Amino acid sequence: MRPYLITSILVLFCLYWLAGCKKDSKDLSLPVINLSSTNITGKSEHQIQVTVSMTLPDGFKQLLITKGVNLKIDSAYGTNGVLTANASSTGTNTYQYIFTYTLSPDEVDKLVGFLFVVTDNKGRSMEKDLTVNTTVSGAQTIFSHKWALVSKLWKSAVPPSETITDCEKDDTYQFNRDSTMSINYGTLACTFDGFNIYDKWTLSPDEKIFTQTYHSVFNPAAITIDTFNVISIASDKLVMSTVVDLSAFGPPYTDHEQFIYTYNAVQ
């Protein structure tokens, strides 16, 4: 083989190798951003949390978070849809931000996304997307309807017996989104209707415990909290159980008589 041909081949090989090395090499001075999760599904009224980790060899300048709903910027978020976040230093050129967001009932079945853009002191940026999917929570199901009490089953009685009275059958309960509550006693008023003022309801995050708080109209300081175990929550029916102390009436009544309350949605 002629010497000039060998030389040409070697030159071409070196050029190809150098081009490949240049293509594969990474600029280690560029910002890096990572999210602990990029896709989250959760129930309305629940809070999500995502850790934003950043590496910026040239220093941290800013972190901007833009929120979109159905591919449009949500102008109600931050300032015109953009939130400026303050990251904390976690080491040499490394930073962290803990992002939290309470899933909104108004965003159920909507496409919600957050764009995280970090910029270094040289003006170079990197970005990551977070997709959020919101489903209906038990609390949202409860406050989205009015509820009619249709049954108060004394489960622990032998045999179990229904204890709802006629004057209770037209009672409707309104559990509001802001945790306030009220009762409409209808036209068939019971003797003690209105003696208690109902103030607040809550549903535990695991949707297993329901409470309602009320006070006596004659003594506002006399506050009572009723606690129920949730059996089921559906768009048309709410079923809960509670334990009542009836031992003051003597045997066979006990201090742990179980009652099951059933409500039907009326709106």
N, C-alpha and C positions, 0 to 999 in steps of 0.2 A: 504494500500500500504506500502510496506516495506520502512523503512527510507533510506536505501542505494540507492533504486531505485529513490526515490524523489530527493535525492542529485544528482544523476547522470543526471537526467533530467534537473535540474537547472543548472548544470555545462555546459551541452551541449547547453542549451538555451543561456547562457551568452557568450559562445564561438562563437555561431552563430551570436549573436547580435554585438559582438565586431568586428567580421570579416566583417559584413555588414557596420558598421560604418567606418572601415578602407577603405573599397572599395569605399564608397560614398564620403569620405572626399577629399578635394582638397588642393594641396600645394599652399598656397597663396603667396609663395615667387617666384613662377615661372613667367617669363615674359609673358605679355599679349600684343597682337597686333591686331588692328582692322583697317579696311579700310572703308571710307565713302561710297564706292561703290566697288563691286567686279566684275562687268560686265558692260562695257560701249560700246555703239555703237555711232559712230559719223562720220562726213564727212571729207574727206581728206583735209589737209591744216588747219583744225580747231584744236584748243588746248583743251585738256581735263585737268581736275584737280581733284586730289583725296587727301583727308586728311588721313594721316597715324597717328593713335593715339596709344601710347604705355604706358604701366605701367610696371615699372621695380623696384621692392622693393630693389634689390641689385645693382641698378645703371646702367646707360646706358654705353655700351662699343662701339657698332657699329651697323649701319643699312646698309645692303647690298641689292642692287636691281639688279636682274639678268633678262635680256630680252631674250625671245625666239621667234623665228618665225618658224612656222610649225614644232614645237617640237625640233628645233635646236637652240643652243645659238647663238645670234647675236653678233659676235665678234666686230662689229663696234660700239656697244653701250658701253659707259664707257671705262673700261680697259678690253679688251678681253670679253666683254659681261656683265661685272659687274660694277655697279656704287656704290661708297661709299658715303653715304648721311650723312649730319650733321643735327641731330635732335635738336630742341629747347626745353628747359625745360618749362613746363606749370604749374608746381606745384611740390609738394613733390612726387618724384619718378614717375612723369608723363612727357611724352615727345610727341612732335608732329613734323611731317614733311609734307610739302605741296609738293606733287608730281605733276609735270606738264609734258605734252608730246604733241607734235604737230603730229597729225595723218598724216602719209605719203601716198602720192598717190601710192607709190610702194608696199604698204601693203594692198591694197584693196583685199578683199576676201581671205586674208591669216589669219592663226591662230596666233595671236600675244598675248603674255602673259608676265607678269612681276611677279617675285617672290620676295617678301619682307621678309627678314630674320633679325630679331633683336636679339642681343646677350647682356646679362648682364655681369657684372664684374666678375661673377663666371663661365663664359663660357657657360651658359645655353641659348638655343635659342628657338624662336618660329617663325612661318612663316605664311604668307597669300599670296594668289594668286589673281592677277587682270587679267581679260580677256578683250582684246580690239578688237572690230570689226570695221573695217574701210570701209565706203562706198564711192562711187564716189561723189565728190562735184561738184557744178556748175563750179567752177574755173578749176577743173581738166578736165571737159568736154570741156571747152573752149580751154585750152592750148593743148589738145590732138589732135586737128584738125586744118586744115587750113579752112578759111571761105570765101565763095564767096558772095559778095553783090548782091542780086537778086531783091530787091524791096526797094523803098523809097516812101512809100505811104503818101501823104499829107492828113491826116485824117480829119483835121478841114476844109478843103476846101469844098465848096458846088457846085457840089457834090465832094466827095473825089476823088483824082486823083493820078495817078502814076507819079513820077517825076524823076525816075532813067534815066540817059542818056545812050546812046549806048556805049560811051567810058568808062562808069563805070561798065559795065556788065562783063568785064573780070578781074576786080580787085579782088585780093585775100588778105585776112588779116591773119597775123600770130601773135597770142597772145601767147608769150612764157611763160614758167613756171616761169622764173625769173622776170616776170612783164614787160619785154621789149616787144616791138611790132614793126611790120614793115608792109608795104603795097607793094605788087607787082602789078604795074599798067597794066600789060599785054602789048598787042600790040596796043590796041586802046586807046592811051594816050589822056587824056583831056588837055585843055589849061593850067591849073594851077597845073597839077600833078607834085609833087616834090618840090613845093614851101614851103610845110610844112614838118618838120621832126617829125615823131611820136616817142615819147620817152617811154611812160609807159601806162599800163592799170591796172585797179584794179576792183575787185568785192567785194562789202561789205559783211561782215560775214553773214548777213541774205539773201544774194543773190538777193537783190532787186534793188541795185544801181550799175551801171557799169559806169566807167569813163575812158577816154583816154586823155592823155596829149601830146601836140605837141608844137613846136616852129617854128618860121619863119626862113627859110634858110637865109634870108637877115638880120634878127635881132634876134639872139638867145635869147635875153632878153625878146622878145615878146612871152610869154608863154600863151597858151590857154588850158583850161580844158573843155572838152565836157562831159556832164552828161546825162545818159540815165536811164530810168526806165525799168527794166527787165520784160518782159511779159512772156517769157518762155525760158528754156534752155533744149535742148534735144541733143542726140548724132548726130542727122542729121540736126537740125535747131535751130537757135538762133534768137529770136525776141525781139526787144527793141523799146521804144518810147522816143522821146525827144521833147522839146519845143523850137521853134526858133522865135526870134524877127524879124518880117518883117515889123514893123511899119514904117520904113524909106521909104518904097515904097508907103506909103499913103493908104487910104481906098481902098478896103475893108480889106487890110492886117492889122494884129494886132501884138502885142508883145508876143502873146502866141499861135502861130500856131503849131499844133501838127503833128509830122511826125513819122511814124512807119518804122523802118529798119528791114529787114529780110535777114538773111544770111543762106546759105546752106553749110553744111560740104562737103569739097571736098577731105578730107583725114582722 
